[in-house]
């Protein structure tokens, strides 16, 4: 498999497959593909794995792409303005990602769920109680909103992040929340009540924008339906 990522903040990934290769993608993510590429909806991993994907915000069925006879290509894009980045799995590496970030993966990648063990983190961390767990061997492609920030945390190194801006992290990273500050900061600071805390070691991927905040900022400017007199 070879791939190339195009664009700046409206990115698309073009993946070239040989005749014996295949990959799985989120339903509706395909942009274009070569004429010899076949696609088929499948329950990757069986019904249990499919139900787990539904819990993590993805579709029950994934679409499998594989070329006929000779090699071919297929391209994918996310559903919001943002970046696409690859995660390479293997040698026991596990990567945990936010809901709805999955785009596509090689056949050897196993998709599962990761449960947030701490109730306060699940309630106030901005990601809910269920995240995506990716294991196995191969490359997975994830999509974020806005720009990507990659950090490699050392053992015991801690960072605080605005809730909703964590895209994913290695399973070796500890995930929790903390108060954003004192009473004055909480009331007047505009940063919310909690921030997400991530403690190394491991890689952390952040996004510069939160789609929920973008939506809330746009709503006041949307046209309002006209009231009818009832006549």
Phi and psi in degrees as GROMACS dihedral restraints (atoms count N, CA, C in turn):
[ dihedral_restraints ]
;  ai    aj    ak    al  type     phi  dphi    fc
    3     4     5     6     1  -128.3    20    10
    4     5     6     7     1   147.6    20    10
    6     7     8     9     1  -142.0    20    10
    7     8     9    10     1   158.7    20    10
    9    10    11    12     1  -144.4    20    10
   10    11    12    13     1   133.7    20    10
   12    13    14    15     1  -103.7    20    10
   13    14    15    16     1   126.4    20    10
   15    16    17    18     1  -109.6    20    10
   16    17    18    19     1   153.6    20    10
   18    19    20    21     1    95.0    20    10
   19    20    21    22     1   177.9    20    10
   21    22    23    24     1  -110.9    20    10
   22    23    24    25     1   -79.2    20    10
   24    25    26    27     1  -109.4    20    10
   25    26    27    28     1     7.6    20    10
   27    28    29    30     1  -130.5    20    10
   28    29    30    31     1    65.6    20    10
   30    31    32    33     1   -81.2    20    10
   31    32    33    34     1   155.7    20    10
   33    34    35    36     1  -137.1    20    10
   34    35    36    37     1   140.3    20    10
   36    37    38    39     1  -109.1    20    10
   37    38    39    40     1   129.4    20    10
   39    40    41    42     1  -106.1    20    10
   40    41    42    43     1   121.8    20    10
   42    43    44    45     1  -115.3    20    10
   43    44    45    46     1   126.6    20    10
   45    46    47    48     1  -101.4    20    10
   46    47    48    49     1   129.5    20    10
   48    49    50    51     1  -118.7    20    10
   49    50    51    52     1   143.5    20    10
   51    52    53    54     1   -84.9    20    10
   52    53    54    55     1   175.6    20    10
   54    55    56    57     1   -62.7    20    10
   55    56    57    58     1   -27.1    20    10
   57    58    59    60     1  -100.3    20    10
   58    59    60    61     1    11.8    20    10
   60    61    62    63     1  -110.5    20    10
   61    62    63    64     1   158.2    20    10
   63    64    65    66     1  -152.8    20    10
   64    65    66    67     1   165.5    20    10
   66    67    68    69     1  -150.1    20    10
   67    68    69    70     1   161.9    20    10
   69    70    71    72     1  -113.1    20    10
   70    71    72    73     1   144.9    20    10
   72    73    74    75     1  -138.9    20    10
   73    74    75    76     1   156.2    20    10
   75    76    77    78     1   -64.2    20    10
   76    77    78    79     1   140.1    20    10
   78    79    80    81     1   -58.1    20    10
   79    80    81    82     1   130.1    20    10
   81    82    83    84     1    87.7    20    10
   82    83    84    85     1     2.6    20    10
   84    85    86    87     1   -86.8    20    10
   85    86    87    88     1   -15.5    20    10
   87    88    89    90     1   -69.2    20    10
   88    89    90    91     1   136.5    20    10
   90    91    92    93     1  -101.3    20    10
   91    92    93    94     1   -52.5    20    10
   93    94    95    96     1  -156.5    20    10
   94    95    96    97     1   167.8    20    10
   96    97    98    99     1  -158.8    20    10
   97    98    99   100     1   161.3    20    10
   99   100   101   102     1   -70.5    20    10
  100   101   102   103     1   159.9    20    10
  102   103   104   105     1   -64.8    20    10
  103   104   105   106     1   -22.5    20    10
  105   106   107   108     1   -95.7    20    10
  106   107   108   109     1     8.4    20    10
  108   109   110   111     1   -85.9    20    10
  109   110   111   112     1   127.7    20    10
  111   112   113   114     1  -104.2    20    10
  112   113   114   115     1   148.3    20    10
  114   115   116   117     1  -130.6    20    10
  115   116   117   118     1   142.0    20    10
  117   118   119   120     1  -149.3    20    10
  118   119   120   121     1   131.0    20    10
  120   121   122   123     1   -75.4    20    10
  121   122   123   124     1   130.2    20    10
  123   124   125   126     1  -138.2    20    10
  124   125   126   127     1   154.2    20    10
  126   127   128   129     1   -90.4    20    10
  127   128   129   130     1    83.0    20    10
  129   130   131   132     1   -60.5    20    10
  130   131   132   133     1   120.8    20    10
  132   133   134   135     1    85.6    20    10
  133   134   135   136     1    -1.0    20    10
  135   136   137   138     1    96.1    20    10
  136   137   138   139     1   178.2    20    10
  138   139   140   141     1   -63.7    20    10
  139   140   141   142     1   -37.3    20    10
  141   142   143   144     1   -63.7    20    10
  142   143   144   145     1   -45.3    20    10
  144   145   146   147     1   -63.4    20    10
  145   146   147   148     1   -37.3    20    10
  147   148   149   150     1   -63.2    20    10
  148   149   150   151     1   -42.8    20    10
  150   151   152   153     1   -65.8    20    10
  151   152   153   154     1   -35.6    20    10
  153   154   155   156     1   -63.9    20    10
  154   155   156   157     1   -39.2    20    10
  156   157   158   159     1   -63.6    20    10
  157   158   159   160     1   -38.5    20    10
  159   160   161   162     1   -60.9    20    10
  160   161   162   163     1   -41.1    20    10
  162   163   164   165     1   -64.6    20    10
  163   164   165   166     1   -30.2    20    10
  165   166   167   168     1   -90.6    20    10
  166   167   168   169     1     9.7    20    10
  168   169   170   171     1    93.1    20    10
  169   170   171   172     1     4.5    20    10
  171   172   173   174     1  -101.7    20    10
  172   173   174   175     1   179.8    20    10
  174   175   176   177     1   -84.9    20    10
  175   176   177   178     1   155.4    20    10
  177   178   179   180     1   -62.2    20    10
  178   179   180   181     1   -45.2    20    10
  180   181   182   183     1  -101.6    20    10
  181   182   183   184     1   142.7    20    10
  183   184   185   186     1  -105.1    20    10
  184   185   186   187     1   156.2    20    10
  186   187   188   189     1   -99.3    20    10
  187   188   189   190     1   124.3    20    10
  189   190   191   192     1   -94.4    20    10
  190   191   192   193     1   132.5    20    10
  192   193   194   195     1  -115.4    20    10
  193   194   195   196     1   131.0    20    10
  195   196   197   198     1  -152.3    20    10
  196   197   198   199     1   138.1    20    10
  198   199   200   201     1   -81.6    20    10
  199   200   201   202     1   150.6    20    10
  201   202   203   204     1   -91.8    20    10
  202   203   204   205     1   129.6    20    10
  204   205   206   207     1    63.3    20    10
  205   206   207   208     1   -72.9    20    10
  207   208   209   210     1  -101.7    20    10
  208   209   210   211     1   175.5    20    10
  210   211   212   213     1   -70.1    20    10
  211   212   213   214     1   166.1    20    10
  213   214   215   216     1  -157.4    20    10
  214   215   216   217     1  -174.7    20    10
  216   217   218   219     1  -136.2    20    10
  217   218   219   220     1   158.2    20    10
  219   220   221   222     1  -148.2    20    10
  220   221   222   223     1   142.3    20    10
  222   223   224   225     1  -119.6    20    10
  223   224   225   226     1   148.1    20    10
  225   226   227   228     1  -134.4    20    10
  226   227   228   229     1   154.8    20    10
  228   229   230   231     1  -145.3    20    10
  229   230   231   232     1   157.3    20    10
  231   232   233   234     1   -80.7    20    10
  232   233   234   235     1   179.2    20    10
  234   235   236   237     1  -102.9    20    10
  235   236   237   238     1     4.2    20    10
  237   238   239   240     1  -137.9    20    10
  238   239   240   241     1   157.0    20    10
  240   241   242   243     1   -60.7    20    10
  241   242   243   244     1   126.9    20    10
  243   244   245   246     1   173.6    20    10
  244   245   246   247     1  -164.6    20    10
  246   247   248   249     1  -109.5    20    10
  247   248   249   250     1   155.6    20    10
  249   250   251   252     1  -114.1    20    10
  250   251   252   253     1   135.1    20    10
  252   253   254   255     1  -139.4    20    10
  253   254   255   256     1   145.0    20    10
  255   256   257   258     1   -89.3    20    10
  256   257   258   259     1   147.0    20    10
  258   259   260   261     1  -122.9    20    10
  259   260   261   262     1   119.3    20    10
  261   262   263   264     1   -94.1    20    10
  262   263   264   265     1   124.0    20    10
  264   265   266   267     1  -111.4    20    10
  265   266   267   268     1   153.0    20    10
  267   268   269   270     1   153.2    20    10
  268   269   270   271     1   164.1    20    10
  270   271   272   273     1    56.5    20    10
  271   272   273   274     1    37.0    20    10
  273   274   275   276     1    81.8    20    10
  274   275   276   277     1     3.7    20    10
  276   277   278   279     1   -68.9    20    10
  277   278   279   280     1   137.8    20    10
  279   280   281   282     1  -123.5    20    10
  280   281   282   283     1   136.1    20    10
  282   283   284   285     1  -125.7    20    10
  283   284   285   286     1   134.0    20    10
  285   286   287   288     1  -110.2    20    10
  286   287   288   289     1   130.3    20    10
  288   289   290   291     1  -128.9    20    10
  289   290   291   292     1   158.6    20    10
  291   292   293   294     1   -69.9    20    10
  292   293   294   295     1   163.1    20    10
  294   295   296   297     1   -61.0    20    10
  295   296   297   298     1   143.9    20    10
  297   298   299   300     1    72.0    20    10
  298   299   300   301     1     6.3    20    10
  300   301   302   303     1   -86.9    20    10
  301   302   303   304     1   -18.4    20    10
  303   304   305   306     1   -67.0    20    10
  304   305   306   307     1   137.2    20    10
  306   307   308   309     1  -118.7    20    10
  307   308   309   310     1   -54.4    20    10
  309   310   311   312     1  -162.8    20    10
  310   311   312   313     1   164.7    20    10
  312   313   314   315     1  -159.2    20    10
  313   314   315   316     1   159.4    20    10
  315   316   317   318     1   -71.7    20    10
  316   317   318   319     1   163.9    20    10
  318   319   320   321     1   -62.3    20    10
  319   320   321   322     1   -28.8    20    10
  321   322   323   324     1   -78.7    20    10
  322   323   324   325     1    -4.7    20    10
  324   325   326   327     1   -84.6    20    10
  325   326   327   328     1   132.6    20    10
  327   328   329   330     1  -102.2    20    10
  328   329   330   331     1   126.0    20    10
  330   331   332   333     1  -102.5    20    10
  331   332   333   334     1   128.2    20    10
  333   334   335   336     1  -143.2    20    10
  334   335   336   337     1  -170.8    20    10
  336   337   338   339     1  -117.4    20    10
  337   338   339   340     1   154.4    20    10
  339   340   341   342     1  -124.1    20    10
  340   341   342   343     1   129.8    20    10
  342   343   344   345     1   -95.6    20    10
  343   344   345   346     1   134.6    20    10
  345   346   347   348     1   -75.8    20    10
  346   347   348   349     1   120.0    20    10
  348   349   350   351     1   -79.0    20    10
  349   350   351   352     1   -30.1    20    10
  351   352   353   354     1   -92.4    20    10
  352   353   354   355     1   127.4    20    10
  354   355   356   357     1   -60.6    20    10
  355   356   357   358     1   -42.7    20    10
  357   358   359   360     1   -65.3    20    10
  358   359   360   361     1   -34.5    20    10
  360   361   362   363     1   -67.9    20    10
  361   362   363   364     1   -39.3    20    10
  363   364   365   366     1   -67.8    20    10
  364   365   366   367     1   -36.3    20    10
  366   367   368   369     1   -77.9    20    10
  367   368   369   370     1   -39.2    20    10
  369   370   371   372     1  -119.3    20    10
  370   371   372   373     1     1.6    20    10
  372   373   374   375     1   -80.3    20    10
  373   374   375   376     1   -10.7    20    10
  375   376   377   378     1    88.7    20    10
  376   377   378   379     1    -5.9    20    10
  378   379   380   381     1  -113.9    20    10
  379   380   381   382     1    -7.0    20    10
  381   382   383   384     1    80.6    20    10
  382   383   384   385     1  -171.4    20    10
  384   385   386   387     1   -89.0    20    10
  385   386   387   388     1   -14.2    20    10
  387   388   389   390     1  -122.3    20    10
  388   389   390   391     1   125.1    20    10
  390   391   392   393     1  -118.3    20    10
  391   392   393   394     1   172.9    20    10
  393   394   395   396     1   -93.8    20    10
  394   395   396   397     1   136.0    20    10
  396   397   398   399     1  -112.9    20    10
  397   398   399   400     1   130.2    20    10
  399   400   401   402     1  -121.5    20    10
  400   401   402   403     1   124.0    20    10
  402   403   404   405     1  -134.4    20    10
  403   404   405   406     1  -168.8    20    10
  405   406   407   408     1    93.2    20    10
  406   407   408   409     1  -150.9    20    10
  408   409   410   411     1  -132.8    20    10
  409   410   411   412     1   131.0    20    10
  411   412   413   414     1   135.0    20    10
  412   413   414   415     1  -168.1    20    10
  414   415   416   417     1  -115.7    20    10
  415   416   417   418     1   134.0    20    10
  417   418   419   420     1  -113.6    20    10
  418   419   420   421     1   147.3    20    10
  420   421   422   423     1  -113.5    20    10
  421   422   423   424     1   126.3    20    10
  423   424   425   426     1  -116.9    20    10
  424   425   426   427     1   157.7    20    10
  426   427   428   429     1  -126.1    20    10
  427   428   429   430     1   136.5    20    10
  429   430   431   432     1  -122.7    20    10
  430   431   432   433     1   172.6    20    10
  432   433   434   435     1  -101.5    20    10
  433   434   435   436     1   121.6    20    10
  435   436   437   438     1    86.6    20    10
  436   437   438   439     1  -144.6    20    10
  438   439   440   441     1   -93.8    20    10
  439   440   441   442     1   162.6    20    10
  441   442   443   444     1  -101.2    20    10
  442   443   444   445     1   138.8    20    10
  444   445   446   447     1  -122.5    20    10
  445   446   447   448     1   117.5    20    10
  447   448   449   450     1  -106.3    20    10
  448   449   450   451     1   130.4    20    10
  450   451   452   453     1  -128.7    20    10
  451   452   453   454     1   140.2    20    10
  453   454   455   456     1  -112.8    20    10
  454   455   456   457     1   102.6    20    10
  456   457   458   459     1   -82.9    20    10
  457   458   459   460     1   139.3    20    10
  459   460   461   462     1   -83.4    20    10
  460   461   462   463     1   171.0    20    10
  462   463   464   465     1   -56.1    20    10
  463   464   465   466     1   121.4    20    10
  465   466   467   468     1    81.5    20    10
  466   467   468   469     1    -5.6    20    10
  468   469   470   471     1   -73.4    20    10
  469   470   471   472     1   132.3    20    10
  471   472   473   474     1  -120.5    20    10
  472   473   474   475     1   137.5    20    10
  474   475   476   477     1  -128.0    20    10
  475   476   477   478     1   151.9    20    10
  477   478   479   480     1  -111.9    20    10
  478   479   480   481     1   134.3    20    10
  480   481   482   483     1  -130.7    20    10
  481   482   483   484     1   141.2    20    10
  483   484   485   486     1   -57.4    20    10
  484   485   486   487     1   133.5    20    10
  486   487   488   489     1   -59.6    20    10
  487   488   489   490     1   140.2    20    10
  489   490   491   492     1    94.4    20    10
  490   491   492   493     1    -5.6    20    10
  492   493   494   495     1  -105.8    20    10
  493   494   495   496     1     3.8    20    10
  495   496   497   498     1   -89.4    20    10
  496   497   498   499     1   119.7    20    10
  498   499   500   501     1   -89.7    20    10
  499   500   501   502     1   -44.1    20    10
  501   502   503   504     1  -173.7    20    10
  502   503   504   505     1   170.1    20    10
  504   505   506   507     1  -163.8    20    10
  505   506   507   508     1   156.2    20    10
  507   508   509   510     1   -62.4    20    10
  508   509   510   511     1   151.3    20    10
  510   511   512   513     1   -66.2    20    10
  511   512   513   514     1   -13.7    20    10
  513   514   515   516     1   -77.6    20    10
  514   515   516   517     1   -12.0    20    10
  516   517   518   519     1   -85.2    20    10
  517   518   519   520     1   134.7    20    10
  519   520   521   522     1   -88.1    20    10
  520   521   522   523     1   132.6    20    10
  522   523   524   525     1  -112.8    20    10
  523   524   525   526     1   128.3    20    10
  525   526   527   528     1  -156.6    20    10
  526   527   528   529     1  -176.2    20    10
  528   529   530   531     1  -130.0    20    10
  529   530   531   532     1   163.7    20    10
  531   532   533   534     1  -149.3    20    10
  532   533   534   535     1   158.7    20    10
  534   535   536   537     1   -61.7    20    10
  535   536   537   538     1   142.5    20    10
  537   538   539   540     1   -68.9    20    10
  538   539   540   541     1   -23.4    20    10
  540   541   542   543     1   167.5    20    10
  541   542   543   544     1  -156.6    20    10
  543   544   545   546     1   -76.3    20    10
  544   545   546   547     1   178.9    20    10
  546   547   548   549     1   -58.0    20    10
  547   548   549   550     1   -43.7    20    10
  549   550   551   552     1   -62.4    20    10
  550   551   552   553     1   -43.5    20    10
  552   553   554   555     1   -65.4    20    10
  553   554   555   556     1   -39.3    20    10
  555   556   557   558     1   -65.0    20    10
  556   557   558   559     1   -40.3    20    10
  558   559   560   561     1   -78.4    20    10
  559   560   561   562     1   -42.6    20    10
  561   562   563   564     1  -112.8    20    10
  562   563   564   565     1    -6.4    20    10
  564   565   566   567     1   -78.4    20    10
  565   566   567   568     1   -22.3    20    10
  567   568   569   570     1    76.2    20    10
  568   569   570   571     1     9.3    20    10
  570   571   572   573     1   -99.8    20    10
  571   572   573   574     1     0.0    20    10
  573   574   575   576     1    90.2    20    10
  574   575   576   577     1   179.8    20    10
  576   577   578   579     1   -81.1    20    10
  577   578   579   580     1   -36.9    20    10
  579   580   581   582     1  -124.9    20    10
  580   581   582   583     1   157.2    20    10
  582   583   584   585     1  -124.4    20    10
  583   584   585   586     1   154.6    20    10
  585   586   587   588     1   -84.0    20    10
  586   587   588   589     1   137.0    20    10
  588   589   590   591     1  -114.4    20    10
  589   590   591   592     1   136.4    20    10
  591   592   593   594     1  -127.1    20    10
  592   593   594   595     1   127.5    20    10
  594   595   596   597     1  -120.9    20    10
  595   596   597   598     1   128.2    20    10
  597   598   599   600     1   -74.1    20    10
  598   599   600   601     1   172.3    20    10
  600   601   602   603     1   -95.0    20    10
  601   602   603   604     1   157.2    20    10
  603   604   605   606     1   138.8    20    10
  604   605   606   607     1   171.3    20    10
  606   607   608   609     1   -86.8    20    10
  607   608   609   610     1   141.4    20    10
  609   610   611   612     1  -127.6    20    10
  610   611   612   613     1   134.4    20    10
  612   613   614   615     1  -114.6    20    10
  613   614   615   616     1   123.9    20    10
  615   616   617   618     1  -116.1    20    10
  616   617   618   619     1   157.6    20    10
  618   619   620   621     1  -116.2    20    10
  619   620   621   622     1   152.2    20    10
  621   622   623   624     1   -84.9    20    10
  622   623   624   625     1   -13.4    20    10
  624   625   626   627     1  -134.4    20    10
  625   626   627   628     1   152.5    20    10
  627   628   629   630     1  -116.2    20    10
  628   629   630   631     1   119.4    20    10
  630   631   632   633     1   -60.1    20    10
  631   632   633   634     1   -31.9    20    10
  633   634   635   636     1   -65.5    20    10
  634   635   636   637     1   -39.2    20    10
  636   637   638   639     1   -72.7    20    10
  637   638   639   640     1   -33.8    20    10
  639   640   641   642     1   -62.4    20    10
  640   641   642   643     1   -44.5    20    10
  642   643   644   645     1   -62.3    20    10
  643   644   645   646     1   -43.7    20    10
  645   646   647   648     1   -66.7    20    10
  646   647   648   649     1   -29.3    20    10
  648   649   650   651     1   -75.0    20    10
  649   650   651   652     1   -28.6    20    10
  651   652   653   654     1   -84.3    20    10
  652   653   654   655     1   -33.3    20    10
  654   655   656   657     1   -50.9    20    10
  655   656   657   658     1   -44.1    20    10
  657   658   659   660     1   -62.0    20    10
  658   659   660   661     1   -19.9    20    10
  660   661   662   663     1   -98.9    20    10
  661   662   663   664     1    -1.3    20    10
  663   664   665   666     1   -75.0    20    10
  664   665   666   667     1   144.2    20    10
  666   667   668   669     1   -60.4    20    10
  667   668   669   670     1   137.6    20    10
  669   670   671   672     1   -94.2    20    10
  670   671   672   673     1   141.7    20    10
  672   673   674   675     1   -62.8    20    10
  673   674   675   676     1   139.4    20    10
  675   676   677   678     1   -73.5    20    10
  676   677   678   679     1   140.7    20    10
  678   679   680   681     1   -77.6    20    10
  679   680   681   682     1   138.7    20    10
  681   682   683   684     1  -100.7    20    10
  682   683   684   685     1   150.0    20    10
  684   685   686   687     1   -78.5    20    10
  685   686   687   688     1   -14.0    20    10
  687   688   689   690     1    86.8    20    10
  688   689   690   691     1     2.1    20    10
